[in-house]
């Protein structure tokens, strides 16, 4: 199981998709709920879980991680 940030665009999506291709389960994190949901729909809940969060919110990291 891997936590991948930035899964709503660019390198984050590419890296997560490559990891899924190789059998990894991904917890996809990103700011855009609609894109996270599309990623989940594309790959399925047996391969992906999603969590909406902006990692630049330094003060919110601890509460988010504790959830």
Buried (B, 14 or more C-beta within 10 A) or exposed (E): EEEBBBBBEEEBBEBBBEBBEEEBBBBBBBBBEEBBEEBBEEBEEEBBBBBBBEEEEEEEEEEBEEE
